Amino acid sequence: MSKITESELDTLFAELSKLQPEMKSIQEEVIAVVRHDLLKKTLVAWIKLIGVCFGVPLAVMLYGFVLYQVMDVLSFPKTLKVVCMVVPMLITLLAGARRVYTYQI
């Protein structure tokens, strides 16, 4: 590797000083894009969390209401109606609890 003379070094410093504003603007653009992406990911994660927190109980209540309406129409004995309502509701509650428990932001 050859040594750099002082004049070449001065030339390199002059070129570097010319490129400095461009490098700074590029750096600012990159930082803005990274911040925007981070904000977007954070907002999406919070929207998903709110969706899970309100969606799971709403789904369980809607499922229970539909089961109640269907069991009311069928002419099963009362104990069979209760079993046919309780078992699916427990499974739905457990699935919802699992979804909430394993949720990650």
C-alpha positions as a printed Julia matrix, in Angstrom:
105×3 Matrix{Float64}:
   0.0     0.0    0.0
   1.41    3.38  -0.99
   1.58    6.36   1.28
  -0.73    9.3    0.73
   0.87   12.65   0.19
  -0.3    15.78   1.91
  -1.85   17.2   -1.24
  -3.85   14.0   -1.82
  -4.95   14.06   1.81
  -6.06   17.69   1.45
  -8.0    16.75  -1.69
  -9.73   13.9    0.13
 -10.65   16.21   3.02
 -12.04   18.77   0.58
 -14.17   16.11  -1.14
 -15.34   14.85   2.23
 -16.37   18.33   3.32
 -18.38   18.68   0.08
 -20.16   15.38   0.76
 -20.89   16.16   4.41
 -24.25   17.97   3.82
 -25.45   15.17   1.53
 -24.48   12.54   4.08
 -26.3    14.46   6.8
 -29.49   14.71   4.74
 -29.33   10.99   3.91
 -28.83   10.19   7.58
 -31.83   12.36   8.54
 -34.01   10.63   5.91
 -32.98    7.2    7.17
 -33.75    8.18  10.77
 -37.17    9.54   9.71
 -38.02    6.31   7.85
 -36.93    4.15  10.78
 -38.99    6.23  13.24
 -42.02    6.05  10.94
 -41.73    2.26  10.63
 -41.33    1.9   14.4
 -44.38    4.07  15.04
 -46.4     2.11  12.49
 -45.42   -1.24  14.05
 -46.27    0.05  17.52
 -49.69    1.32  16.41
 -50.49   -1.94  14.63
 -49.51   -3.91  17.72
 -51.77   -1.78  19.96
 -54.68   -2.06  17.52
 -54.27   -5.84  17.49
 -54.16   -5.87  21.3
 -57.36   -3.82  21.54
 -58.96   -6.09  18.94
 -58.09   -9.17  20.97
 -59.19   -7.62  24.27
 -62.6    -6.62  22.93
 -63.0    -9.25  20.22
 -62.59  -12.38  22.34
 -65.26  -11.48  24.93
 -67.59  -10.27  22.18
 -67.12  -13.53  20.26
 -67.79  -15.58  23.4
 -70.96  -13.61  24.19
 -72.21  -13.84  20.6
 -71.5   -17.56  20.5
 -73.36  -18.06  23.79
 -76.34  -16.06  22.55
 -76.55  -18.08  19.34
 -76.28  -21.35  21.28
 -79.02  -20.2   23.64
 -81.29  -19.32  20.72
 -80.65  -22.63  18.96
 -81.15  -24.71  22.11
 -84.37  -22.86  22.8
 -85.79  -23.99  19.43
 -84.73  -27.64  19.75
 -86.88  -29.95  21.8
 -84.15  -31.64  23.82
 -84.43  -32.51  27.49
 -83.24  -29.7   29.76
 -80.06  -31.51  30.9
 -79.0   -32.19  27.31
 -79.62  -28.54  26.44
 -77.42  -27.45  29.34
 -74.64  -29.87  28.35
 -74.89  -28.78  24.7
 -74.5   -25.16  25.8
 -71.87  -25.54  28.52
 -69.36  -27.71  26.65
 -68.99  -25.46  23.57
 -68.94  -22.35  25.75
 -66.12  -23.79  27.88
 -64.16  -24.69  24.78
 -64.7   -21.19  23.39
 -63.67  -19.59  26.69
 -60.54  -21.74  26.87
 -59.64  -20.91  23.27
 -60.15  -17.2   23.99
 -58.11  -17.37  27.19
 -55.34  -19.14  25.3
 -55.4   -16.46  22.61
 -55.12  -13.7   25.23
 -52.44  -15.57  27.19
 -50.22  -16.2   24.13
 -50.69  -12.73  22.63
 -47.44  -10.91  21.93
 -46.92   -7.28  21.05
